Amino acid sequence: MSPNTQNDSNSQTYKGPNYWFRQIGRQEFPVFRQTVLSVARVLSQIKSSSTEMAQAVARDPFLAVRVVRMANSAFYSAGIQRVSSVHRAVIVVGFDALRHLCASVDFVEDSFRGIRLKSIQRHVLLSYHQALLAQWFAESIRDGAPEEVYSAGLLADIGLIHLLGMIPVSSVLALSTNLERHGLESQEDVERQVLGFASRFVTAKMASDWKLGDLLEKVARDHDVGDPRVKCVRYARALTRALAQDPEGRSVLAAREAIGDELKMSQMSLRRMIDAAARWARRWGCDYGLDEEELALFSSEGAAAAEPEAEPEIPLLEILSEEQGSSHAVPAAREPDDSRQLEIIDAIHALLMDRNRRNSQELWDLVADGMRNGAGFDRVAVMRLASGGRFLEVRGLYGDFDPGLEGLMVPVTSYRNLFTYCLDCPEPLWVRDESPDEIRNLLGPEVLQFFGSRDFILARVMGRGGPVGLIGADRRETDRTLDEEALRGFRRFWRCASVAVEVLEI
């Protein structure tokens, strides 16, 4: 899409949000070149995770919208569950789909130029900054899914960002000039003056029709303002705009006091969040080609600090570790313990003998405990067949797994992968570099998002009527290789699990 094709007559500028939503829907908007390079970097790594891929995608609202929309399409979701975070969307669509998507996109830097490009970059920078703060606020109130709050913060201005690529250049210039004159806190009034409506109504239409998430729609429509998650996004947005206007102004002080009172957060913690967000916003700006004038939007004391050497991770509350006195020690390696294995096997037998205690969750907890503390594995994943055998539902993750994988539905009938292969295999599979090509070629992204290395064991669990699911284990957390002793320990608890499933009739 070239900017020269968007020079409509000025009368079209005052069409309503529904008109512009239809215009946006007819275009495949470009993404930032740096985003595609970041995705390609993750794809090129031998060991890469969905978290790393989400970090690359979640810095670009244009690509984030396309991935979330794709994840909620009939092809991927089948109406089973709504995806409202970039992280989960990356897991659902898989690395192959992202590879094909990024191979066919146009770049923002080639499609737009001048004031149009600068305005898009500036508002995307603001969106990234407010997304960081929104997630941190959500984590501070112990929200169960802060990555969804991050996504809502990232996409809260997605309507305006798309409009900046569609409306005439004169309107883009008028928006930019009036925002500089009146301040970002007056953004909605400026939009009504220039466009005839507030861009958040376009965002709300996109959130509803493209299934981008209920939280985003609530934020855009200004609904449920008492909802703590909505508050996190609203406070992050207000603070971002106040900081961009004047880092030490009265608006910032008022926003900080309101956030501290509402979220029960100390001003020291809030200051650290502000400084960290400023540093990472500047890092984004440097990577994505903004000049120093635009980067001066976030010129607080923390923003001038040295840039982090590595890409920031999501979740992001590590900035509070000094205040909380926390530390992240390297986990100790678990060694095989035969006596512990016998103790847990006895506990499984006792569970089966006591009819009042029989339940599947306690069984899988014992099996995972046996594999980890008895057989010396670091991580164990339990998946159960669901929806008539069309999907594997992640029922239990034990160890240092990506928490976003919990509850995921992995297709096993739409195309052949290692999970499908294993459901037909009577014996456990030890997947490693020495495995036959037939097995190694089935290691797609849907498998590698759980077991990022080629050194893990996977086996089907049998019930009375056939396979009921899969169980897998590895030593990735401590980066140790598996051996024959580990395979023997896995077999012991795998057999116990299969026998127990038949007895419990699950």
Salt bridges, closest charged atoms under 4 A:
GLU28 OE1 - ARG66 NH2 3.21
ASP96 OD1 - ARG99 NH1 2.58
GLU109 OE1 - ARG33 NH1 3.96
ASP110 OD1 - ARG33 NH2 3.01
ASP143 OD1 - ARG229 NE 2.96
GLU148 OE1 - ARG229 NH2 3.14
ASP157 OD1 - ARG237 NH2 2.49
ASP157 OD2 - ARG241 NH2 2.68
GLU188 OE2 - ARG192 NH2 3.02
GLU188 OE1 - ARG200 NE 3.06
ASP209 OD2 - LYS205 NZ 3.56
GLU217 OE2 - ARG221 NE 3.09
ASP222 OD1 - ARG234 NH1 2.30
ASP224 OD2 - LYS218 NZ 3.43
ASP227 OD2 - LYS218 NZ 3.71
GLU248 OE2 - ARG271 NH2 3.93
GLU262 OE2 - LYS231 NZ 2.40
ASP275 OD1 - ARG271 NE 3.42
ASP287 OD2 - ARG59 NH2 3.35
ASP287 OD2 - ARG283 NE 3.48
ASP291 OD2 - LYS118 NZ 3.61
GLU292 OE1 - ARG282 NH2 3.55
GLU294 OE1 - ARG122 NE 3.97
GLU311 OE2 - ARG59 NH1 2.72
GLU335 OE2 - ARG480 NH1 3.93
GLU343 OE1 - ARG340 NH1 3.16
GLU362 OE2 - ARG357 NH2 2.58
ASP369 OD2 - ARG340 NH2 2.89
ASP378 OD1 - ARG334 NH1 3.85
ASP378 OD1 - ARG480 NH2 3.14
ASP402 OD2 - HIS87 NE2 2.65
GLU427 OE1 - ARG491 NH1 2.65
ASP437 OD1 - ARG440 NH2 2.17
ASP474 OD2 - ARG379 NH2 2.71
ASP479 OD1 - LYS47 NZ 3.68
GLU505 OE2 - ARG464 NH1 2.82
